[in-house]
């Protein structure tokens, strides 16, 4: 609909819709986007009755309640359903607004879970890579660590130095990743939103999520570099200086 009308002004464009086995012409006065709703043109009741020749008929009733909790909405819907049934009017279903919201959020939860799983796997792989890198770093710096022990550095100092280096690398990479993630999120909001919802997803930044991920990365980096740090702390001066 939007692609057809993009070159024409609202109020001037017309479309043809099949109705009762014949084509009818309608003037477009506006465009409404409803997420996760079936494609359905909205027309005024007067024009619909004139086009179909049927008056005082409807297949959908929207009820607005003064209280908006789920229990009140469901109870009101059931009362209306029973009243219509008593009047010999068949009701197919009663759906509260909370149900429609839950359906919409349920579709998005799938994407969120998939992205979290991908991020978790990438984080674990990154921490494994960090631990391997720090192990190789300790081996390459064996003589340096031995000199530090020879001039009086304790095992705890050496261990803290190695862990601090790993945490610094993780924190630096986390800051770079945040910038790239924000840029990627903007493009994904537009791409996935247009793909699944026909409209861009609103961009939101969660400071709490950033703090949680940063804390997880720092803690994971400390744990990943703990084994290389312990190995470096156990080196004796003789072993370190004898390393070629």
C-alpha positions in Angstrom: 0.0 0.0 0.0 2.7 2.5 1.0 4.8 1.7 -2.1 1.8 2.3 -4.3 0.9 5.6 -2.7 4.4 7.0 -2.2 4.3 9.1 -5.3 0.8 10.4 -4.8 -0.7 12.7 -2.1 -3.0 11.4 0.5 -6.5 12.5 -0.3 -5.9 12.3 -4.1 -5.0 8.6 -4.4 -7.6 6.0 -5.0 -7.5 2.2 -4.8 -9.9 -0.6 -6.0 -11.0 -3.2 -3.6 -13.1 -6.4 -4.4 -16.4 -6.3 -2.5 -19.3 -8.7 -3.0 -17.8 -10.0 -6.3 -17.3 -6.6 -7.8 -14.6 -3.9 -7.7 -15.2 -0.8 -5.7 -13.2 2.4 -5.8 -12.1 4.1 -2.6 -10.3 7.4 -1.9 -7.3 7.1 0.5 -7.4 9.6 3.3 -4.7 8.2 5.5 -2.4 5.3 6.3 -2.4 3.5 9.6 0.3 1.0 10.7 -0.8 -1.8 13.1 1.9 -4.2 14.2 1.2 -7.9 13.9 -2.3 -7.1 12.5 -3.7 -8.6 9.3 -3.7 -6.4 6.3 -7.2 -4.8 6.2 -8.4 -1.5 4.9 -10.4 0.6 7.3 -13.4 2.5 5.9 -16.2 4.6 7.5 -19.4 2.8 8.5 -21.5 5.0 6.3 -19.5 4.3 3.1 -19.3 0.5 3.9 -23.1 0.3 4.3 -23.5 2.2 1.1 -21.1 0.0 -0.8 -22.6 -3.3 0.5 -26.2 -2.3 0.9 -26.2 -3.7 4.4 -26.9 -1.5 7.4 -26.4 -2.0 11.1 -24.0 -5.0 10.7 -20.6 -5.5 12.3 -18.1 -8.3 12.7 -15.9 -6.6 15.4 -16.7 -4.8 18.6 -14.1 -2.8 20.5 -14.8 -2.2 24.1 -13.1 0.5 26.2 -13.1 0.0 30.0 -12.5 2.6 32.7 -10.2 0.1 34.4 -7.3 -1.4 32.5 -6.1 -4.4 34.5 -6.3 -7.8 32.7 -8.9 -9.2 35.1 -11.4 -6.3 34.5 -10.9 -6.4 30.7 -11.5 -10.2 30.6 -14.5 -10.0 32.9 -16.0 -7.2 30.8 -15.4 -9.2 27.6 -17.1 -12.3 29.0 -20.1 -10.2 30.2 -20.5 -8.7 26.7 -20.1 -12.1 25.1 -22.8 -13.5 27.3 -25.1 -10.6 26.6 -24.7 -11.1 22.9 -25.2 -14.8 23.2 -28.5 -14.1 25.1 -29.5 -12.0 22.2 -28.9 -14.9 19.8 -25.7 -13.3 18.4 -22.8 -15.7 17.9 -19.4 -14.6 19.3 -16.3 -16.3 17.9 -13.8 -15.1 20.5 -13.0 -12.4 23.0 -9.5 -11.1 23.0 -8.3 -8.5 25.5 -5.7 -5.9 24.6 -3.2 -7.6 27.0 -3.4 -10.8 24.8 -2.5 -8.8 21.7 0.4 -7.1 23.5 1.6 -10.5 24.7 1.5 -11.9 21.2 3.5 -9.0 19.9 6.1 -9.3 22.7 6.3 -13.0 22.2 7.5 -12.6 18.6 10.2 -10.2 19.7 11.3 -12.4 22.6 12.4 -15.1 20.1 14.7 -12.6 18.4 16.0 -11.4 21.8 16.8 -14.9 23.0 18.6 -15.8 19.7 20.7 -12.6 20.0 21.5 -13.3 23.6 22.6 -16.9 22.8 24.8 -15.6 20.0 26.3 -13.0 22.2 26.9 -15.5 25.0 28.7 -17.9 22.7 30.8 -15.2 21.2 31.7 -14.0 24.8 32.7 -17.5 25.8 34.9 -17.9 22.7 36.4 -14.5 23.3 37.3 -15.4 26.9 38.8 -18.7 25.8 40.9 -16.7 23.3 41.9 -14.3 26.0 43.1 -17.0 28.3 45.1 -18.6 25.4 46.7 -15.3 24.6 47.6 -14.6 28.2 49.1 -18.1 28.5 51.3 -17.5 25.4 52.2 -14.0 26.8 53.3 -15.5 30.1 55.5 -18.0 28.2 57.1 -15.3 26.1 57.8 -13.1 29.2 59.2 -15.9 31.3 62.6 -14.2 31.6 61.0 -10.8 32.4 58.9 -12.4 35.1 62.0 -14.1 36.5 63.8 -10.7 36.7 60.8 -9.3 38.5 61.0 -12.1 41.1 64.7 -11.7 41.4 64.5 -8.0 42.3 61.9 -8.7 45.0 58.5 -9.0 43.4 56.3 -11.5 45.3 54.2 -14.2 43.7 51.0 -12.2 44.5 52.3 -9.1 42.7 53.1 -11.1 39.6 49.7 -12.8 39.7 48.0 -9.4 40.0 50.0 -8.0 37.1 49.0 -10.8 34.8 45.3 -10.6 35.8 45.3 -6.8 35.5 46.6 -7.0 32.0 43.9 -9.5 31.0 41.2 -7.4 32.6 42.5 -4.2 30.9 42.4 -5.9 27.5 38.9 -7.1 28.1 37.7 -3.7 29.3 39.3 -2.0 26.3 37.7 -4.4 23.9 34.4 -4.0 25.7 34.4 -0.2 25.1 35.2 -0.6 21.4 32.5 -3.3 21.1 29.9 -0.9 22.6 30.5 1.7 19.9 30.3 -0.9 17.2 27.2 -2.5 18.8 25.3 0.8 18.9 26.0 1.4 15.2 25.0 -2.1 14.3 21.9 -1.9 16.4 20.7 1.1 14.5 21.0 -0.7 11.2 19.4 -3.9 12.6 16.5 -1.9 14.1 15.8 -0.6 10.6 16.4 -3.9 8.7 14.6 -6.3 11.1 11.8 -3.9 11.8 11.0 -3.4 8.1 11.4 -7.2 7.5 9.1 -8.4 10.3 7.0 -5.4 11.3 7.1 -3.2 8.1 8.4 -0.3 10.3 11.7 0.4 12.0 12.1 -0.8 15.6 12.5 2.1 18.0 16.1 2.5 19.2 16.6 2.0 22.9 19.9 2.0 25.0 19.9 0.1 28.3 22.5 1.4 30.7 21.7 -1.5 33.1 22.3 -4.0 30.3 25.7 -2.4 29.5 26.8 -2.5 33.1 25.8 -6.1 33.5 27.6 -7.1 30.3 30.7 -5.1 31.3 30.8 -6.6 34.7 30.4 -10.1 33.2 33.2 -9.5 30.8 35.6 -8.1 33.5 34.8 -11.0 35.8 35.2 -13.5 32.9 38.5 -12.0 31.9 39.7 -12.3 35.5 38.8 -15.9 35.6 40.2 -16.6 32.1 43.6 -15.1 33.0 43.7 -16.7 36.5 45.4 -19.9 35.3 48.2 -18.1 33.4 48.6 -15.8 36.4 49.0 -18.7 38.7 51.6 -20.3 36.4 53.5 -17.1 36.3 53.4 -16.7 40.1 54.8 -20.3 40.5 57.9 -19.6 38.4 61.1 -19.7 40.4 64.0 -17.3 39.6 66.1 -20.3 38.5 63.4 -21.6 36.1 62.8 -18.2 34.6 66.4 -17.3 34.0 67.1 -20.8 32.6 64.3 -20.3 30.0 65.7 -19.8 26.5 
